[in-house]
Amino acid sequence: MTSQPFRRLEGGLIDRDRPLTFRFDGSTFTGYAGDTLASALLANGVTLVGRSFKYHRRRGIVAAGVEEPNALATLREGNRQEPNLRATQVELFDGLTASSQNRWPSLDFDVGGINNILSRFLPAGFYYKTFMWPAGAWMFYERFIRAAAGLGKAPLLGDPDYYERRHAHCDVLVVGAGPAGLSAALAAGRSGARVILVDDNAALGGSLRGDTATINEVPALAWVDEVGGTLEALENVRILTRATAVGYYDQNLITVCERVADHLARPDPHQPRQRLWWVRAKRVVLATGAIERPLVFANNDLPGVMLASAVRTYQLQYAVKCGRRAVVFTNNDSAYSCVSALMGGGVPVSAVVDTRASGPGDAARKIVDSSGVECLFGHAVVGALGRQRVTSVEVMALADGGSRVTGRSRVIDCDLLCVSGGWNPTVHLFSQSQGKLRYDEGLTSFVPDASSQAESSAGAARGELGLDACLRGGIEAGAEAARLAGFTPTEDVEAARCDHVDEAPVEALWAVPLPARRHGKRFVDLQNDVTAEDVALADREGYQSVEHLKRYTTLGMGTDQGRTSNVNGLAILAGLRDSDIPSVGTTTFRPPFNPVTLGTITAREVGADLAPLRLSPMHDWHAGVGANFVTVGLWLRTQFYARPGEAMMEAINREVLAVRNAVGMVDVSTLGKIEIQGRDAAEFLERVYINRWTNLQVGRCRYGFMLREDGFILDDGTTTRVADNNFYMTTTTAQAGPVMAHLEYYAQTVWPELHVHLTSVTDQWAGMAIAGPRSREVLAAACEGGDVGDESLPFMGYLESRIAGVPVRLFRMTFSGEMAYEVHTPSDYGIRVWEALMAAGKDFAITPYGTEAMSVLRIEKGHVVGAELDGRTIPADFGFERMQKKDRDFIGKRSLERPALAYGPRKRFVGLISEDGRKIPRGAQLVWNPTAPKPVPMLGHVSSTCYSPNLGNYIALALLEDADGYQGKLLYASSPLTDSHVPVRVGHSVFIDPEGERARG
Amino acid sequence: MPEKYQWQSALATLGLEARALAPVAEPGVTLSERRVGTQLVIRGDAAEAEFAAGVSSVLGLDLPTEPKTAHRKGDRTLLWLGPDEWLAVVAGEGEDRLAVSLAEALVDLHHAIADVSHSRAVIGLEGPRAREVLMKGTNVDLHPRVFAEGSCVQAHLGRCHMLLHQLDAAPRYDIYVHRSFAVYAWSWLSDASREYGLSIASSGAVR
């Protein structure tokens, strides 16, 4: 364990009484509660934290927050391993384990570093070039490039933690809890509006956490605590910390990723690791602050080159010295506060290099004057020197408006170079909301202009960088948002007071020129290894649109989304094209602002919770006898009931034969059921079905087809007239929802004049079908009172009765082709009636059967299901043209008169029997000769296939062109996918009892 | 003949009564299976005075015409489902005759009555964190300023449909879910409740 040599003895917001032990790349270190992984590493003097993406150059920590491009680490190990986390945002916890990325075998010695030496062979667009030339080269390069590419490695083990999603609504959402955001939340919260305040960090305050300013005559942090306390006391305000607003979508929907337990070694029991909030806000205040830009000069990626604001934050918030001797390089006044922080914290500053010939404003000048630091105005750092890290910098004078450097160079020793190239307002969310940006010459950056949604920006996010402006702007934005959301802001909320600091304007210097005859990589995008030279190359090769530049060079495409690089890159491009920055424009900002782990997006919808499982009322019975289940859509259904030692096919064949020879029972509760009531109910059915309904007697059922408007079959099913104005419709399981929607649409919008009401009663009724030659005897034994013979319950008849003391609806209808009945009973009685029927059927050897046997039975009988009614078939394809009414209109009728449907040669329904006893492949095409030269004409396709234990052979149903001509002929069922080509004999679609005598008994 | 089940509710498979025997101290959320009695969907034209009067006379409740509201008195509830659709929930006396009485009262009017008593399971949800649990599964704003005692709404709960009815300001909710989704909905709710401390209460009144 080392002793944090770069930790100051006092100051900062860390808790020295709570030391924390952590491991980085196998070494053990100590930090304190309140540290981030980055600050703890810096405190321990660890400056090399990663290797760059392409050239594998040594990289150190650059920033202190969300903008960090280099310090990406893999956190934790095993099944909790997570790659590509910014060390600057990882809160330290005891036992934290982290490792660096993109290096092999180690950070100090990395084989991939060869890319740096070979870099002139790896220009911008290198990958694209391998696609283009020489032909086929990509195939060769691909596996090397893929192996070398990428940052962290995705974990291979299942994540043991769980993630969550939740919704929230508010009047005012404030993003960012810095000076502007806190002020806005206070103004909005005091008005009574429902406010949600979100902030990325663990504590409120934003930039004030590393600031020495005073607000309302107290230290800034005391003011933060006071406002935080006020907000927490308001019941209408919700504060979310460790929460990053990542996406801004239409109608003011903002997604916020809350890291609930990332700061813990493992979440508490039942605690989610992360939670994604979907916040719907009436108004949004974006107080997202600003991000400092680096400066572009040779070797600006050396460890030890850091953003001035980050150095200041480490110094003040974390009490960490980022080096032993510093040089500050800036083009604006803000970096001067870094000078005072360094000097005050015991880090000598050798020089301040300011690109502005006139130097800084008065306040900044006072800092350097009082400390006696040497100032080089009108100068620039032309290069950082050193190998492992910065050891010195080379400074030259600027000339000709910064377009070249001149004079003798001077080398200044230092191990820390603090850079500031100005500030970019964090406009990502604003841009995601489709707001328009405006280039601000004074700020040399883009600021929000016209809003597209109900939002406003406040403070540094809108380019007002001064603390006093942030405090005032926040109050105004918060009060305005509350007012627009319908609340009256209270009068007594005033902006907090602080001193105004006059600053000299920033001076743009997008890339420090290289001295004559000198080389050196000047990085624009540190994460993706894009240099100023790469931007120039892309420009020369014609990629002049910023969007092309981005894709060609990968500028701004990393996990940091170019937070530090975009504006520099496009400004360099503008310079090369001799155009101004606004006309070059920016690339599109897209969600998420920060990477969001996939677990957080899927939340609890993983594994078994991916989709609901619908259970039949008789589920417990099936489970109790050890049924083999299968999911059908959302339903869990019994596939078959295997007896001990019985294989699947044996069980299915046994169940099929039991139905054909004795009696079986199957659970059909999943069928869609709709009650249709009203005095126009029969007329309604007349219009939606192809066949006649008004003449259906009470107590009778009828089979029918429903068509879509285009004439193709929507669904088939049976509807029963329960009473004069009351019909009970059943639909197929799969089409229950679509049919209900179809009927409601016509009832509500097309024929509102019809007096008809529809109610879905799918879940109200348990359904079971008993089928087989002995089914009537079983039913007679079970029913209490009343005859179920042909007189009272004829084929397609309906009867209300009681079984086991509970009411049942009896329907004499068949799917299997055998004499069969459907018994429906209110769902809670499902098991009771099922058991009563099983008991009554005991003497007749009643056999429960599953969906597989049901399918075999209906294929043997040539009955159609979704496989045949696939949205491409019409009634005539199945020989049902005579069912269609001629004298009445119905949905789809006119479409059936279209030539293609009325006269065109159409495939028709046939049966197939395997010629050589082999299985007929599912989904096979029917062809004359599978070995004929391609393309082989396709004559039709297999829709359903099974083994028929009654025929002792494999059979199938198919749709075949010229079906009559092919009757009795031999074709091949050809499945190139499974490479099986089975000879089949074409026959009639009904294999068993074509006269239908069994069903009528 | 096995007389194992007189009738079996949608949630019986979960053995909730046994789990209700071990209540949790200071639960954030309490779940229970609610047995609410007869449920009828009533359709008709609220603008017809006879219709509203007919329904009221049988149920003893005014017909709610304000969208997303419910009227409740004792063990009778009438929930607004749509401009011409209501759900009547009645337990206890007269429950079994309800459909017939309504049909008689509305005989000359265009209306429909469908018995859906077995269509939906009802899950009771209450406790200081009940609202938080629901917000994990629905995008409806349930803040007391918007959704209070007597409010009802049809929405999603996770990936299934629910009819949500707030009974009081505690808050106490009745969640109606389609029967076949009941086990899913229960599992979803209990999973979402776990971080707040979940207690399971006995189902109380038996139908």
Boltz contact constraints between the chains, C-beta under 6 A:
constraints:
  - contact:
      token1: [A, 166]
      token2: [B, 135]
      max_distance: 6.0
  - contact:
      token1: [A, 166]
      token2: [B, 136]
      max_distance: 6.0
  - contact:
      token1: [A, 167]
      token2: [B, 135]
      max_distance: 6.0
  - contact:
      token1: [A, 167]
      token2: [B, 139]
      max_distance: 6.0
  - contact:
      token1: [A, 169]
      token2: [B, 141]
      max_distance: 6.0
  - contact:
      token1: [A, 270]
      token2: [B, 194]
      max_distance: 6.0
  - contact:
      token1: [A, 270]
      token2: [B, 195]
      max_distance: 6.0
  - contact:
      token1: [A, 271]
      token2: [B, 195]
      max_distance: 6.0
  - contact:
      token1: [A, 612]
      token2: [B, 159]
      max_distance: 6.0
  - contact:
      token1: [A, 612]
      token2: [B, 160]
      max_distance: 6.0
  - contact:
      token1: [A, 612]
      token2: [B, 181]
      max_distance: 6.0
  - contact:
      token1: [A, 612]
      token2: [B, 184]
      max_distance: 6.0
  - contact:
      token1: [A, 613]
      token2: [B, 184]
      max_distance: 6.0
  - contact:
      token1: [A, 614]
      token2: [B, 180]
      max_distance: 6.0
  - contact:
      token1: [A, 615]
      token2: [B, 180]
      max_distance: 6.0
  - contact:
      token1: [A, 615]
      token2: [B, 183]
      max_distance: 6.0
  - contact:
      token1: [A, 620]
      token2: [B, 13]
      max_distance: 6.0
  - contact:
      token1: [A, 675]
      token2: [B, 114]
      max_distance: 6.0
  - contact:
      token1: [A, 677]
      token2: [B, 112]
      max_distance: 6.0
  - contact:
      token1: [A, 755]
      token2: [B, 110]
      max_distance: 6.0
  - contact:
      token1: [A, 757]
      token2: [B, 43]
      max_distance: 6.0
  - contact:
      token1: [A, 757]
      token2: [B, 112]
      max_distance: 6.0
  - contact:
      token1: [A, 759]
      token2: [B, 41]
      max_distance: 6.0
  - contact:
      token1: [A, 759]
      token2: [B, 114]
      max_distance: 6.0
  - contact:
      token1: [A, 763]
      token2: [B, 119]
      max_distance: 6.0
  - contact:
      token1: [A, 763]
      token2: [B, 178]
      max_distance: 6.0
  - contact:
      token1: [A, 763]
      token2: [B, 179]
      max_distance: 6.0
  - contact:
      token1: [A, 763]
      token2: [B, 180]
      max_distance: 6.0
  - contact:
      token1: [A, 764]
      token2: [B, 116]
      max_distance: 6.0
  - contact:
      token1: [A, 764]
      token2: [B, 118]
      max_distance: 6.0
  - contact:
      token1: [A, 764]
      token2: [B, 119]
      max_distance: 6.0
  - contact:
      token1: [A, 826]
      token2: [B, 118]
      max_distance: 6.0
  - contact:
      token1: [A, 827]
      token2: [B, 118]
      max_distance: 6.0
  - contact:
      token1: [A, 827]
      token2: [B, 179]
      max_distance: 6.0
  - contact:
      token1: [A, 828]
      token2: [B, 7]
      max_distance: 6.0
  - contact:
      token1: [A, 828]
      token2: [B, 8]
      max_distance: 6.0
  - contact:
      token1: [A, 828]
      token2: [B, 9]
      max_distance: 6.0
  - contact:
      token1: [A, 828]
      token2: [B, 118]
      max_distance: 6.0
  - contact:
      token1: [A, 829]
      token2: [B, 7]
      max_distance: 6.0
  - contact:
      token1: [A, 831]
      token2: [B, 5]
      max_distance: 6.0
  - contact:
      token1: [A, 831]
      token2: [B, 8]
      max_distance: 6.0
  - contact:
      token1: [A, 832]
      token2: [B, 5]
      max_distance: 6.0
  - contact:
      token1: [A, 835]
      token2: [B, 2]
      max_distance: 6.0
  - contact:
      token1: [A, 839]
      token2: [B, 1]
      max_distance: 6.0
